[in-house]
Amino acid sequence: MKITVKLFATLREYGQKMMEMQVGGQASPASIMRDLNIPANEVAVIMINGRSVGRDEQLKEADVLALFPAVGGG
């Protein structure tokens, strides 16, 4: 199945800002993060189609996965 992955801020060092990926039927945010070599501790917010989800949520055809790092400020 094909999904769209969006990487924000510092996570862009692991791929393009937005990319289409062909993945297996049992794909999850955690498996995509492993495929892209993104350390789990660098991802603070995971969204599928604009909805906050957990790392093990199952992805479906045409889903949009967005990964955000923790935001710091001062």
VOGU-3710 file (C-alpha; in Angstrom, 3 decimals, decimal comma):
1> mkitvklfat> 0,000/0,000/0,000  1,078/3,578/-0,529  1,219/6,168/2,264  2,548/9,716/2,567  5,084/10,501/5,286  5,717/14,062/6,451  8,761/14,866/8,571  8,931/18,101/10,533  11,786/20,229/11,893  14,856/18,240/12,952
11> lreygqkmme> 13,358/14,943/11,734  13,955/16,088/8,161  17,548/14,886/8,462  16,110/11,353/8,091  14,316/11,986/4,801  12,484/14,489/2,680  9,928/16,923/4,065  7,190/14,909/2,361  7,572/11,543/0,657  5,433/8,725/-0,625
21> mqvggqaspa> 6,326/5,241/0,566  5,222/1,782/-0,503  4,775/-0,281/2,681  3,473/-3,681/3,732  -0,031/-4,301/5,019  1,004/-4,411/8,694  2,788/-1,049/8,713  2,650/1,236/11,748  4,342/4,516/12,695  6,898/2,463/14,653
31> simrdlnipa> 7,781/0,356/11,592  8,082/3,443/9,381  10,365/5,083/11,959  12,553/1,954/11,918  12,611/1,941/8,100  13,785/5,583/8,114  16,290/5,002/10,962  14,551/7,572/13,175  15,303/6,944/16,876  12,036/6,524/18,807
41> nevaviming> 13,127/9,040/21,453  13,353/11,796/18,814  9,639/11,595/17,915  7,270/13,367/20,315  4,039/13,560/18,290  2,651/11,092/15,757  -0,386/11,920/13,647  -2,275/9,943/11,025  -4,614/12,012/8,863  -4,443/14,866/11,382
51> rsvgrdeqlk> -5,305/12,705/14,404  -2,858/12,009/17,227  -2,103/8,279/17,482  0,260/5,851/19,182  3,331/4,238/17,641  1,536/0,938/17,010  -1,526/2,288/15,182  -2,065/0,388/11,921  -1,660/2,402/8,719  -4,088/2,062/5,810
61> eadvlalfpa> -3,866/2,800/2,097  -3,451/6,542/1,349  -2,902/7,521/5,006  -0,796/10,589/5,761  1,666/9,993/8,595  3,180/13,099/10,204  6,102/12,850/12,638  7,082/15,749/14,908  10,053/16,108/17,259  9,801/17,556/20,738
71> vggg> 9,732/21,344/20,584  12,021/23,272/22,877  12,038/26,907/23,663  13,004/29,381/26,241
//
